[in-house]
Amino acid sequence: MSLFITGTDTGVGKTYIAVRLLHLLRASGVRCAGMKPICCGDRRDAEALVAAGSDGLNIDDVNPVWLKTPAAPIVGSLLEKVAIDVDSILAAFHVLQSRVEYVIVEGTGGWLVPLRSDYFVGDLAAAMKLPVLVVAQNRLGCLNHAVLTLRSVAAHRLRCAGLVLNSVAALSDIAASTNADILTRILDVPLLSGLGENLTELPEDWRVIIGSV
């Protein structure tokens, strides 16, 4: 079983959700691993996924491609003269699948971040044939970004397992206080709350999502 986590933008909390999901899966007795196919700049996201996943995995298992340029993968690839080998990424993914029960794959940036001129993050998710969990920040602009991302996921003929709304703005903000209600009106996918640090087990709506993939 595996799940691909993408975001409506960069910096929306994908790594936080992936790490919390791994912690809670491990707490329930599931052997699991995170995967960050491509890191750009540092490897902090991959390091966090290694720490949260089951024992016995190293950072190269989790992060097969590391570009030193802190920009989109296509930029790092061109500047560093390193070709992004999708086949090697897929091979690393399949090895992880064979070693654990559940793999949480975290994409780089948003859904349409280019890896090459003809290949995007969404294409990698499609090649992995994974259901997609979309993470959005609860702020002004969330509605537009969420709908655009979910429509593109559907255009790739992939199932969206749910949309996670990460809260960063005060609920006194009119957009933050109304986004959840509007999203449930305009989307036909489950809307999930964030996985707070106080949780010791997966909430019921999350268990349904995990069980369905």
N, C-alpha and C positions, 0 to 999 in steps of 0.2 A: 504494500500500500504506500502511496506517495501523494504529495500535494505540492503545487507550485504557488509560491506567494509572490505577488507582484504589487505594485503601488500605483496610485494615481499620479505620483510625482516622486522625485527623490526626497529623502528625508521625512517621509510620512510615518515611519515607525515599523517598517517591515522586519528589521532585525529584532526589534523588541518583541514583536508578536511571535516570530519564529523561535526565539530563545525561550519565551514563556511557554509556548506550546510544547517544546522539547522537554522542558522541566516537568510539566504536568503529565506528559505521556510517560516519562520515566517514573514519575511517582505512582503511576497506575500499573507499573510493571511491564511496560512496552519497551522493547529494545529499539532505539531510534537514533537517527543521525540527521544533522543539518547538512546542507550543501550550498555553497556559494560558488557557482560555476566560474564566475569571473570577478576578481577584485580589482579595483582601480584606485591607485594611490597606496594606501596602507592595507593591512589585512585584518583590521580590528573586527569587522563583521564576521569573518571566517573564524577568528580566534574565539569569539563569543559563541559561535555555533559548535565548535569543537568542545568547549568547556561544558556546554549544555547537553550535548548528546551522550550516548552511551560510551563506555570505556573502550579503548582499543583502537581508536581512530586518530590519525594525525592531521595536521593542517593541509598537507598535500592531498590527502584522501578527500577532504572537504572542499578544497579550493584548488582545482587543477590548473587554472590560468590566473596569473598575477601580473597585471600591468602596473608599472610604477607611476604612470601619469594619472593625476587626480581629475579625470574628465571621462567622457563617454568612452566605452571600449574601442570604438572606431578611431577615436583620436589617439589613444594610447598605442593602438596597433600601428597606425601610420607613423607616429613620431618615433616609436621604438623599433620599427621595422620588424614586427612580430606578427605573423599570420595567426588569426584565431581559428583553431582547428576544432570545428564542431564535432567531428567524429570522435576525437579524443575526449571531449567533454561528455558526450553520450556514453562512451565506454566507461568513464569514471563513475557516472551515474548508475550504470547497470551493475558495476562492482559493489557500490554502496547498497543497492537494492538487495544484492545477494547476501550481504553481511548483517542486515538488520531487518526488523519487521516494518519499519516506517521511515521514509525519507522526506524531510521537509526541505524543498529547494527554494532558495531565495534569489529572485532575479535581481539584476543590476538596474537600479533606478526604476523608471516607469516601463510600461508595457511596450512602447514603441521606441525605446532607446536602441540605436543602431549598433550592432556588433561588427557588421561589415556593410558595404554600400548596398548589398542586396539581402541582408539578413538582420532581423531584429529580435529583441528579447521574446516577443510573442511567438516567433518562429521556433525558438528553442523550446518553449513550453509545448508547442504543437509536436515537435520532434520527440519529446519525452512522453507525449500522449497522456498528459496529466490534467486532472481537474485544477481549477485556478481559484485561489483565494485572493481577493483584492483588498488592499489596505488603503484607507483614505484618512486624512486629517479632518477633524470636525471644525471647519473654518469657512469663511467666505470663499466661494469658488468651488467648494466640494461637490455641489450638485452637478455642475458641468463636467468636472473632471471624472466623477464617478460614472456618469452616463456614457461619456466618450470611451472610457476604458472598458466598461462592460459590453458595449456594442462591438468593440474591436475584438474582445475575447470571443464573442459569439460568431464574429466573422471568420475567426480561425477554427470554427467548429469545435470549440472546447466548452466543457461545462463549467460554469461559474458556481463553485461550492458555496460562496457567500461573500458578503462585503463587511469588512471590519471598520468601524468608525472609531478612530483614536481621538480622544478628547484632549485638546491642548488649550483651547480658548475658554474663557469663563462663560458659564452658561447664561450670564446676563447679556452676552453678545447675541443679537437677534438671529444671526445666521447659525451659530452653534446651537442655539436653543430650538431651532426649527428643522435643522437638516435631517435628523433621524425620522421625523414624521413625514417629511416630504419624500425622502428616499423610499420609505415603505409604500407610498402612494404611487410612485412612478417606476419602481423596479419590481421584478418578479423573482428576486433571489433573496435568501435569508440575510437579514441585517444582524450582525453580531456585535456585541459590546467588546471592548478591549479586555485583555487578560491581566487584571490587576495583581500587584505583588502580594496582596492579602489572600489570594486564592490558593488552596491546597489541593484542589482537584478540578478537573474540567467541568465547567457549567453544562447543564443539560443540552442547551442548544449547540454547544461546541461538540459534545459527544455524538449528537445526531449527525453533524457535519463530518466528523472524523469517521464514524461508522459507515457513512455513505460513499466514502472514497476508497 
